[in-house]
Amino acid sequence: MSTARVARRIAAGAAYGGGSIGLIGAATVGVVLAEVQLAKRTVGGGTAPVPPSADGRYGVAFAGPSDPLLMGMLGDSTAAGQGVRRAGHTPGALLASGLAAVAERPVDLRNVALPGARSDDLDRQVSLLLADPCRRPDVCVIMIGANDVTHRMPATQSVRCLTTAVRRLRTAGAEVIVGTCPDLGTIEPVYQPLRWLARRASRQLAAAQTIGAVEQGGRTVSLGDLLGPEFEANPRELFGPDNYHPSAEGYATAAMALLPTLCAALGLWPESDHLDASRSEGMLPVAKAASRAAREAGTEVTGARAPWALLKHRRRRRLPAHTDPHPHPDDAHPGGARPRHA
């Protein structure tokens, strides 16, 4: 069965309360999980530094009459920035710095992502972001999915949790960008045929995530094997201290793929949503757009008139030099410490 058809079945099951639809057989997934855990021990001992808190204000040089934008980061260890030691090297900080530079406006970042989180933790994370009714996020980035695959979460449940999170954030007025499930087949110590199975499961979930998120008014960017070629060519540079999570350079590569869509969602990117055939962009049924995006990392899918979606390959810009966060002027936590939410 094609990835598009599997993804549509998963998304339909998530939307209408259908039963579990497996990505691959439960026994096979269990073996993949064992292989991934072995891979973690092989390449880095299975431990990584606690992600640094990157909450704070970015782009203070642009302070002016406009209120700062509020950006939320949700998801798992990749959203939290596990693997790096400096706050300015996390994907949230990189995206907040880039957004501030494009918008010429300060950006307040609040990261509620949790290492090891699966999609069923998104409800808690969204509640944290929406707890203050006087300060709702303008834009949110969600990076989730790998732990759903390795921990055998039913795909319908995974997508249902994600779509609910996107719907809650959109109802609150936030633009939402989802970095879909990365390609677990790029983990070098996972060997064939399990590597192929991991890739297949990852792509099927990524495509189903795209359908669910787009139908709730979000946008998606496929992370897929975005870092695969870079990891293979420069493992010392793109693996973090644990030799498993991305390094600062690796996170910058992912952030460069997400930033154009983040800015476009806020109407800040110079490119409109017109399609450029020279870059293989087009309007497709959402399931086909999702399937194609899952095969090509860095591809954006944006909803059009149902059941159609726009498939975009936005030109990337180099991110500004990394910037560590400045404390929020209105925060007054004892001793200057900021509360940790992830």
Salt bridges, closest charged atoms under 4 A:
ASP55 OD2 - ARG338 NH2 3.79
ASP108 OD1 - ARG57 NE 2.55
ASP108 OD2 - ARG135 NH2 3.31
ASP108 OD1 - HIS328 ND1 3.18
ASP121 OD1 - ARG124 NE 2.84
ASP123 OD1 - ARG168 NH1 2.70
GLU175 OE1 - ARG170 NH1 3.61
ASP183 OD2 - ARG199 NE 2.59
GLU188 OE2 - ARG195 NH2 3.31
GLU215 OE2 - ARG8 NH1 3.12
ASP242 OD2 - HIS245 ND1 2.75
GLU271 OE1 - ARG279 NH2 3.09
ASP273 OD2 - ARG219 NH2 3.69
ASP273 OD1 - ARG314 NH2 2.50
ASP276 OD2 - ARG279 NE 3.29
GLU281 OE2 - ARG279 NH2 3.94
GLU281 OE1 - LYS312 NZ 3.26
GLU296 OE2 - HIS313 NE2 3.51
GLU300 OE2 - ARG219 NH1 3.23
GLU300 OE1 - ARG314 NE 2.53
ASP324 OD2 - ARG86 NH2 2.65
ASP331 OD2 - ARG338 NH1 2.22
